[in-house]
Amino acid sequence: MKPKRPVKIKTFQQACKFVLKVKTCLIFGSKKSDLPCLWDVVDLPGRQPGQPGWGEKVEAVWGWKNELPARFPDEIFYGKLPGGLAMLMCVDHLRSVHYPAHHRPVSTCSPLARRAYDLIRTEPYTTTELRKALSPSGTISKSKVDGALVELQVTLNITRSNEPGLKRDTWLPFAEQYPDICGGEA
């Protein structure tokens, strides 16, 4: 019996099939997780010496992490796992396994995360807008605000908007984008 050939992805369609097949995958690898990783299976060239930009592989993976959930919002979810690892997940797996296991009410989150959620709940915010709104004088560090955003993503209280064509991460309440998963609860 021949050993299985490793998956080698070169196209957006292949990346979509991969995510749906594995149910959950990291975007980029991590020693903290045994989950499959999109980066590891993409077979495109990296940046070549003297070439401008990031190279085909980075551009593809970085673009697909946004484009997959934007084009297939009922099938693919982008979010963060505990530990803050960026991932793509099959929405059926999100609904049946991940959400019930990992959702926590906003009331259990840190004070800064609750403040961020209160802003996001009223209207969508980009990360930059949220940093400015939470700390107009700059007294709260960028890393603290980013940590609050990760906390809200991990606890499935906010999610990145799947609106096609957005150039910046724009945050919405999870219940607004996925009301069928959480029953509209906040």
Secondary structure, DSSP 8 states (H G I E B T S, - for coil): --------B-SHHHHHHHHHHHSEEESS--TT--S-BHHHHB------TT--SS-HHHHHHHHHHHHHHHH-TTTEEEEEETTTEEEEEEHHHIIIIIHHHH---GGGS-HHHHHHHHHHHHS-EEHHHHHHHH-TTS-S-HHHHHHHHHHHHHTTSEEE---TT-SS-EEEEHHHH-HHHHTT--
